Amino acid sequence: MAPTIDRDAIADIFAEIALEAAVAVMALYAGDNRARRKSDGSPVTDADDAAEAIILKRLAMRLPSLPVLAEEATSRGEKMVAGRTFILVDAVDGTREFLGHNGEFTVNIGLIVDAAPRAGVVYAPALGKLWIGGATASTCEAVPGAALPPPAKRRVIHARPAPEQGLTALVSRSHADPATEAFLAKLPVKERRSAGSSLKFCVVAEGKADVYPRFGQTMEWDTAAGDAVLRAAGGIVRDRVGQPLRYGKADAQFRNGPFVAWGDPEAAIS
């Protein structure tokens, strides 16, 4: 870790920017939203574009030395440039949840240093809940456009040891698949819960669930912020060969392979 990088300070900057961008997201959430299809077939709305524009403007002002990879800019064909240290942005993760008005969508900003997520923010504006990952992980209540609550008003969170009586597994509300079912069949799962977007990382980070497998395609900006929160809370995200999920995979156009998020690293299996 470069000594000039203050993980907590950068996480706070991300949180302030996410709270600002969420005002635009919620203004559009209240209306009659229609999705457009990107070249990869995934949906995008005006909220994605509006929030990303705010985030990119603020990042350029406050962290001008750090390159940024943002989902919608990349989908428009802008060059994907990263490096040893860079920022990943998913302005509205969970577009299907946004369109479905169930509240389970998030604003995500994550910092990558040497292929690992080192700071990140996940903000669920419809739920008014913010998760912050830096040297430690915390959560707090915050409405869109509000000032960032000071550390004294945040609750430090920790992932939990795997319960002896069985695991609580999280599954995607929008992306169920046979590979997930096969993986979970190998585990002592006591309970399953569904959730949308990167909220699943945060639920594990809070110690309210134990494992979240994802075998469908994701991009690095989908996972970086939630991964940062979970790792700050003591958890881990492992790839298909059991190694910590790596970032900056330019040769794969920043696509992730299958991964599993664990609250208890000692319980992890490939």
ABEGO torsion letter per residue (X at the ends): XBAABBAAAAAAAAAAAAAAAAAAAAAAAABBBBBBBBAAGBBBBAAAAAAAAAAAAAAAAABAABBBBBAAAAAAGBBBBBEABBBBBBABBGAAAAAAGAGBBBBBBBBBBGGBBABBBBBBAAAGBBBBBBABBBBBBBBBGBBBBBAAABBBBBBBBBBAAEBBBBBBAABBBAAAAAAAAABBBABBBBBBEAAAAAAAAAGABABBBBABBBBAAAAAAAAAAAAAAGBBBBBAAGBBBBBGBAAAGGBBBBBBBBABAAABBX
